[in-house]
Structure formats: structure tokens, C-alpha cells
């Protein structure tokens, strides 16, 4: 998992939003409740102007059960989209 986050960080630093999206989704496949990976996914979608996907992702995130402590923290991003 650490290697996935290292890769994600490299893509974030490079501002490669497509790769950020891919890396964050890979992390979420292994840890569906990872707030940091989900935040990176949402930000990448916003940078890519994929606003409908932001709304859908946040709606699904808020509705999901799981290990995340706070599933309501992305309402601002949803409102922006």
C-alpha cells in the first residue's frame, strides 16, 4: 500500500491529474474507505472538469458503509461541481 501512495504522491507533484485519478482508484480498490485517496480522486476529477463524476462519487461515498470516519467531508467539492 505504501508503494501506491508513493506513486500517487509523484503524480500529484507532477500535476498529472489522469494519473492521480488512476492511482487513487487503485488505492480505493484495496482500501475503499481511505479518505486521503478519495480526496485525491475528487480533486483530480475537478481538475479534469468531470463534474458529474464528482457528484456521483461523493453521493456514493456518503451513502457507503465502511471504515471511513467521516463520509460527509466532501460536500464543498460536490457543491463546486
N, C-alpha and C positions, 0 to 999 in steps of 0.2 A: 504494500500500500504506500509506503514511503516513496518508492520509485515513481508511482503515479502522481503523487503530489509534487515531486521534484520536476517532473515533466510539465505538469500544469503550471508551476511557477515560471518555468522557462518560457512557456507560451504567453503567459500574462506579461512578463517583462518585455517580450518581443512585440506585444500588442497584436498577436495573430489570433484574432477572435474566432475564426473557424476551428483552429487547433485547440483553443481554450474550451470551446464547446465540446469537441470530441473527447478531450482529456477529462473534463468534468463529468461527462456522461459515463466514461469508463469507471471513474471512481464511484459514481452513484449506482452502478451495476453491482459493485461489491459492498457498498455501504449506503443503502438507499436513504438513510436519514442524515447524511453528512451535510450540515448546514453550510460549511465553507464551500464545498463542491457545488452545492445548489446555488449559492450566491454567485459563484463564478459563471455558472451556466446562465443564470438570469442576466447578468451583466453582459456576457457575450452576445446573447440574443438581442439585448437592447442596442449594443454597438452595431450589430448586423441589421438592425431595423426590422427584426422579425417579431413585431409587436403582438400579433395574435398568438404566437407560440409562447410569449411571455405570460400572457393572460392565462392560457391553458395550463402552462407549467405551474404557475402559482396557485391556480384553483385546485389542481391535482395535489400539490404539495400540502395545501391547507386541509384538504379532505383526507389525506392519508394518515393511517395509524403508523406508528413506528417509534424509533428511538430518538428522534429529534426533540429537543426540549421545547422549542418554540416554533410552531408552524405558522405563525401569523406575522413574522418579521419582514415579509416581502410585499406588503400592501402598497408601499410608496412606489416601488418598481412597477407594480401592476397598474397603479393609477397613472403613472407616466406613460405606460404603453397604451 
